[in-house]
Amino acid sequence: MSLSRTRGLQIVTNLSHDEGSFFAKKKDMKITLFFMIACSLMIATLLGADITILETKAKEGNADAQFELARIYLRGSDGVRKDVIRSMELMKGAADQGHAEAMGGVGYFYASGTAVPKDDAVALTWFRKGAEAGGAKAQLNLGKMLTEGKGTEKNEVEGRKWIKTAADQGQVDAAFAMGQILYFGDIGQEVDYKAAYPYLLIAAEAGHPDAQNIIGVMLENAKGVDMDAALAEQWYRKAAKQGHNKAQSNLGRILGPEVDDRERRLESLTWLLVATKEGEITAQRMLEEVREGIRPEDMAQAEQLVVQLEKSLKVEKEK
């Protein structure tokens, strides 16, 4: 399998022959540049208009507008300068009107010490308000604080209940958390692979690399689901492409560094080498075990492919 693509550049050596084409291209470039600038200005104008509308609605007391605007100020996005004080004011305004996610948002400010002094007890109070009003993120955060005993006495049973409630709403982080609890048997929960799988799948399908790797392990080893090595490979690959070192190691292993198919063998070695460079111990051990049986030309080509793969992973990470 090819791990990279190269694009050639055609160089014009006879300018007199292609003179008309050359100037036509310059004109096209000017038109394209003008179009790009015009589009950028239009987008900026539209974003500014959206912010203006949100500001107007927020001043009128619209809780949804206050919440959305609070998130924008917190991130410093959509052309708005980051302002955590303003964000907290807007979030509190929405929360005081009973906005479930905004209540959880106020909890976040106190839990993290953003714009206000850090106070786990106050954070817990706001998370509970948001959770009881149906806010999935507040339910997850309340559950985490209860299981960890932050701002209150530890209560794993109630904590698990709130994490599950959020997960059942499809909240991705909560689904992953619940899946892990069931998969590893954490916080007083017995291991239950079958119950863990659907929660982890929610997170995996949403692009969560840790969940994708665990789903791969479950499929490869028939943990709570029918064995499917081909599908396991697909999930390992999804996580590996996001830079997940354990998934890169697992993908290299399942592809097989000693298989007869040379293309598959080279890809296996390439992923194992990439994982090894990041210190993944299982990949290191596998390479040590098979190195004597690997043809020198295969290892040399795999090492060349590593450079191309790392460039590809960097581009993927920057998207």
KEPA-82307 format. One record per residue: residue in one letter; x, y, z of N, C-alpha, C, CB in turn. Coordinates in steps of 0.1 Angstrom, whole numbers, plus 5000, padded with zeros to 4 digits. Glycine has a CB too. Layout:
<atoms>
AXYZXYZXYZXYZ ...
</atoms>
This chain:
<atoms>
M500849885000500050005000500950125000499050005012 S500650224991501350344991501050435003501150424977 L502050485010501850565021501950715018502850535032 S502250755006502250895003502050914988503650955007 R501751034984501551074970502451184967500051104967 T503051174955503951284951503251354939505351234947 R503451484938502951564927504051634920501951674933 G504051604907505151664898504751804894505451574887 L505751884891505552024886506052024872506252124895 Q505252074863505652084849506252224847504452064839 I507552224842508252354841508252394826509652334846 V507852524824507752574810509152634807506652684809 T509852574797511152624793511152714781512052504791 N510152714774510052794762509052914764509652714749 L509453024770508553124774507953194762509253234782 S508653204751508153274739506953194733509253294728 H507053064734506052974728504752984737506552834727 D504952994751503852984760503553124766504152884771 E503953224759503853364764502453394768504453464755 G501553364758500053394760499553324772499253374748 S499953194772499453104783499953164797499952964781 F501253204797501853254809501053374815503253294807 F500753474806500053594811498653564814500153704800 A498053464807496653424810496653374824496153324800 K497653294827497653234841497853334851498853124842 K498653444849498853554858497553624861499853654853 K496753634850495453704851494553614859494853734837 D494553484857493653394864494053394879493853254859 M495353404882495853414896495253534903497353404897 K495253644896494753774902493253764905495053894892 I492553704895491153684897490853594909490453624884 T491653484910491453384921491753454934492353264919 L492853534935493253604947492153704951494553674945 F491653774941490553874944489353794950490153944931 F489053684944487853604948488053554962487653484939 M489253514966489553464979489453574990490953404980 I489953694986489853804995488453844997490653924990 A487653844986486253884987485453784996485653884973 C485753654994485153555002485453565017485553414998 S486753595020487153615034486453735040488753635034 L486353845033485653955038484153925040485754075028 M483553845031482153815032481953725045481653745020 I482853625047482753545059482853625071483753435058 A483853715071484153795083482853885086485353885081 T482253935075481054015077479953935083480654085064 L479753815077478653725082478853685097478553605074 L480153655100480453625114480153735123481853575116 G480553855119480353975127478854005129480954095120 A478053975118476653995119476053895129475953975105 D476553765128476053665138476253705152476653525135 I477453755155477853795168476953915173479353835169 T476754005164475954125167474454075171475854215155 I473953975163472653925166472653865180472153825156 L473653775183473753715196473853815207474953615196 E474753915205474854025215473554095218475854125211 T472754125208471454185209470554095217470854215196 K470453965213469553875220469953855234469553745213 A471353845237471853825250471453945259473353815250 K471554065254471154185262469654185265471554315254 E468854125256467454115258467054005268466754085245 G468153925272467853825282467653685277466653855290 N467953665264467753535258468853435263467853535242 A468453335270469353245277470253165267468653145286 D469653115256470353045246471453135240469452995235 A471153255237472153345231473253375241471453485227 Q472853395254473853415264474853295265473253445278 F474253175265475153055266476053045254474252935267 E475553065242476353055230477453165230475553065217 L477053285234478053395234479153365245477353525236 A478653315256479653275267480653175262478953215279 R480253085254481252985248482153045239480452865241 I481653145231482553215221483653295228481653305212 Y483153365238484153445246485153365254483353545256 L484653245258485553155265486653095256484753035271 R486353065244487253015234488053125227486552925224 G487453245226488053345218487953305203489553365222 S486753275198486553225185485553325177486053085185 D485353285164484453365156484753515155483053345161 G486053545156486453685154486353765167485753745144 V486053695178485853755191487053735200484553715198 R487553835206488753825215488353745228489353955218 K489153655232488953575244488753665256490053475247 D487653645264487353725276486653635286486553855272 V487353575295486753485304485853545314487853405312 I486153675318485253745327483853765321485853885331 R483853815308482653835301481953705299482853905287 S482653595296482153465294481353415307483253365290 M482053435318481353395331480153475333482353415342 E480153605331478953685333477753635324479253835329 L478053605312477053555303476553415307477553555288 M477453335311477153195315476253195327478353115317 K476553285337475853295349474453355346476553385359 G474353445337473053505333472153395327473253615323 A472653305319471853195313471553095324472653135301 A472453065332472252965343471153015353473552945351 D471153145356470153195365468753185359470453335369 Q468653165346467353145340466952995338467353215326 G467852905343467552765343468052695331466052745343 H468952755324469552685312470452575317470352795303 A470152455314470852335319472352335316470152205314 E472652355304474152345300474852465306474252345285 A474152575307474852695313475152675328473952825311 M474252605335474452565349475752485350473252495355 G475852385341477052305341478252395337476952195331 G478052495328479152585325479652665336478652675314 V478752715345479152785357479952695366477952845364 G479552565366480252465374481752455369479552335374 Y481852455356483252445350484152565355483152445335 F483552685355484352795359484952775373483552925358 Y484052725382484452715396485352585397483252695405 A485152485390485952365391487352385385485352245383 S487452475375488852505369489452625375488652515354 G488752705382489252835387489452935376490552805394 T488552935366488553025355487653145358488152955342 A488253265358487453395361487053405375486253395351 V487053295383486653295397487553205405485153245398 P487653225418488553135426488052995425488553185441 K488952895424488552755423487852715436489852675421 D486752645434485952605446485152485441484952725451 D485652365445484952235441483552225447485852125446 A483352275459482052255465480952345457482052305480 V481352465453480452545445480252485432480952695444 A481352435426481252365413480252255413482652325408 L480452175424479552055425478052095426479851975438 T477752205433476352255434475852285420476352375443 W476652355412476252395399476052275389477152505393 F477052185390476952065382475651985385478151975384 R475351985398474151905402472851975396474051895417 K472852115397471752185392471552155377471852335394 G472652165370472652135355472251995352473952165349 A472751895360472451755358471051725360473351665368 E470451785371469051755374468151825364468651805388 A468651925357467851995346468051925333468252145345 G468851815332469051745320470251765312467851765312 G471151845317472351885309473351765310473052005315 A473651705298474451585297475951615302474551535283 K476551725298477851755302477951775317478451875295 A476951845323476851865337476651725345475651955341 Q475951635339475751505345477051425345474751425336 L477851435334479151375334480051435344479751385320 N480151565345481051635355480651605369481051775352 L479351605371478851565385479251425388477351585386 G479051335379479451195381480951185384479151115369 K481751255377483251245379483551295393483951325368 M482951415397483351465410482851375421482651605411 L481751315420481251225430482151095431479751175427 T482551045420483350925420484750955425483550865406 E485251085424486551125429486551185442487151215419 G485351215447485251275460485651425460485951195470 K485451495450485751635449484651725453486251675435 G484851805463483751895468482751825476483051965456 T482951695479481951615486482651485490480651595479 E481951405498482451275501482251185488481651205513 K483151095487483151005475481850915475484450915475 N481250915463480050835462480050765448478750915464 E480650655447480850585434479550545428481750465436 V478650495436477350445431476550565424476450385442 E476450675431475750785425476550845413475450895435 G477850845415478750895404478550815391480150895408 R478550685392478350595380476950625374478450445384 K475950645383474650665378474550785369473650685390 W475150895373475151025366475951005353475651135374 I477050935353477850915341477050835331479250845344 K476450735336475550645327474450735321475050525335 T473850815329472750905325473150985313472150985336 A474351045314474951135304475251045292476151205309 A475850935294476250845283474950795275476950715288 D473850775282472650725276472050835267471650675286 Q472450955269472051075261472851085248472051205269 G473951005248474851005236475951105238474051035224 Q476251155249477351245252478651165250477251315266 V479451205241480651125237481551105248481351195225 D481951205255482951185266482351095277483351325272 A481051115280480451025290480350885285478951085293 A480050865272479950725266481350665268479550735252 F482450735265483750675266484050645281484850775261 A483650735290483950715304483150595309483450835312 M481850575305481050465309481650335303479650485305 G482050345291482650225284483850175291482950255270 Q484750275296485950235303485650175316486850365305 I484650235323484250175336483850035335483050265342 L483050005325482549865323483649775317481349865313 Y484549825309485549745303486649705313486249825291 F487049805321488149775331487649735345489049905332 G486349755347485749725360486249825371486249585365 D486049955367486550065376485450105386486950185368 I485850185396484950245406483850155410484350375401 G484150035414483149945420482349875410482350015429 Q482549885398481749815387482449695383481549915375 E481749585382482349455376482549475361481349335379 V483549405357483849395342482649345335485149315340 D482249415324481149365316481449415301479749425321 Y482149335294482549365280481349395271483449265274 K480349305273479249315264478549455266478249205267 A478449495278477749625281478649745278477349635296 A479949725278480949825275480949865260482349785280 Y480749755252480949775237480149885231480649645230 P478749895233477949995227478350135231476549975230 Y478750155244479250285248480550325242479450285264 L481450235241482750265235482550285220483750145237 L481650215214481350235199480850375197480350135194 I480050435205479550575204480750665203478650615216 A481750645212482950735212483850705200483650715225 A483950585197484850545186484250605173484950395184 E482950595170482350645158482450805158480950605157 A482550865169482751005170484151055168482251065184 G485050955166486450985164487450975175486551115158 H486950925187487850915199488850805197486950895212 P490150845196491150735193491350635204492450805191 D491250665217491350565227490250465226491250635241 A489050515223487850425221488050335209486550505220 Q488550395198488750315186489750205189489350405175 N490850235196491850125199491150015208493050185207 I490450055218489749945226488749865218489050015238 I488049935209487049855201487849755192486249955192 G489049795187489849705180490249585188491149775175 V490649605200491049495209489949405212491649555223 M488749465214487549375217487149295205486349465220 L487249345193486949275181488049165178486849365169 E489249205180490349105177490248985187491649175178 N489849015199489948905210488548855214490648965222 A487448895207486148855210485748885224485948705207 K485949005228485549055242484249125241486649145248 G483149045244481849105245481249125231481849235251 V481949075221481449085207482048975199481849225201 D481448935187482048835179483448875173481148805167 M484348785172485648815167485548855152486548685168 D486348965149486349015136487749085134485149105132 A488749015130490049065128490149175118491048955125 A489349155107489449255096488849395101488649215084 L487749385109487149505114488049565125485749475120 A488649485133489649525143490749605137490249415151 E491249555126492349625118491849765114492749545106 Q490649775109490049905105490050005117488649885099 W489649965129489550055140490950095145488749985151 Y491849995145493250025148493850135139494149905148 R493550115126494050215116493450355119493650165102 K492150365122491550495124492250565136490050475128 A492550485147493250545158494650575155493150455171 A495350485148496750505145496950625137497250375137 K496050655127496250775119496050905127495250775108 Q495450895139495351005147496551025157494051005156 G497550935155498750935163498750855176499051075167 H497750765177497550685189498650575189496150625191 N499650585198500850495197500450355200501850545208 K499550325209499150185212498450125200498350175224 A497650205193496950155181497850135170495850265177 Q498950225169499950205159500650075161500950325159 S500950045173501549915177500649795174501949915192 N499449805177498449705175498249685160497149735181 L498149795152498049785138499249715132497849915132 G500449745136501649685131501649535134502849745137 R501149505146501149355150500149275142500849345165 I498949335140497849255133498149245118496549325136 L498849345113499249335098500249225096499849475094 G501149215106502149105106503449135100501548985098 P504449155108505849185103506549075095506649235114 E505948955096506548835090505648765079506948735100 V504548835076503548775066504248765052502248855066 D503648675044504248655030503948775021503648535024 D502848845023502448955015503449075018500949005017 R504349105008505349205011504749345014506249214999 E503749385007503149515009502649525023502049544999 R501949425028501349425041502549415052500449295043 R503549335048504749325057505449455059505649225052 L505549535048506249665049505449765057506449715035 E504149755055503249855063503349815078501749845058 S503349685081503449645095504749695101503449485096 L505849675094507049725100507149875101508249685091 T506449945092506450095092505650145105505850155080 W504550085107503750125119504450085132502350055119 L505149975132505849935144507050025147506349785143 L507750065136508850165138508350295143509550175124 V507250345137506650475142506250465157505450515133 A505650355161505250345175506450335184504350215177 T507550265179508750245187509450385189509650155179 K509450465179510050595180509350685191509950675167 E508150655193507350725204507450655217505850735200 G508250545218508450475231507450365234508550575241 E506650325224505650215227506450085229504650205216 I506350035241507149925245506849795238507049905260 T505549765236505149645229505649635215503549635229 A505649755208506149755194507649735194505849895188 Q508349795204509749775206510149625207510349855218 R509449555216509649415218509449335206508849365230 M508349365199507949285187509049295176506649325181 L509549425175510649445165511849365169510949595163 E512149365182513349295186513249145184513549315201 E512049095185511748945183511848905169510448915189 V511448995160511448955145512549015137510149005139 R513349095143514449165135515349075128515149255144 E515748965134516748875128516148805115517148765138 G514848785115514148725104513748815093513048645108 I513948945095513449045085514649075075513149175092 R514249075063515249095052515749245054514649075038 P517049265052517649395053516949505044519049395051 E516649455032516049545022514649585026515949485008 D513849495033512549525038512649635049511849405043 M513549615059513749705070514149845065514749655080 A515049845055515549975049514350045042516649945039 Q513549975035512450045029511350095039511749955018 A511150005049510250045060510650175067510049935070 E511950185069512550305075512350425067514050285079 Q512450405053512150525044510650555045512550485030 L509850455046508350485046507950555059507650355045 V508750535070508450595082508450745081509450555093 V509450795073509550945071508250995064510850975063 Q507850925054506650965047505350955056506450885034 L505350845063504150835072504050935083504150695079 E505250975089505251075099504851215094506651085105 K505151245081504751365075503151365073505351385061 S502651245069501251235067500451245081500951095061 L501051185091500451205104500451345109501151105114 K501551415106501651555110500551635104503051615107 V500351615091499351685083497951655089499351655068 E497751525092496451485098496151555111496351335099 K497251565119497151625133496851775132498451605141 E497351845121497151985120495852025114498252045112 K495051925109493751955103492752005113493151825096 
</atoms>
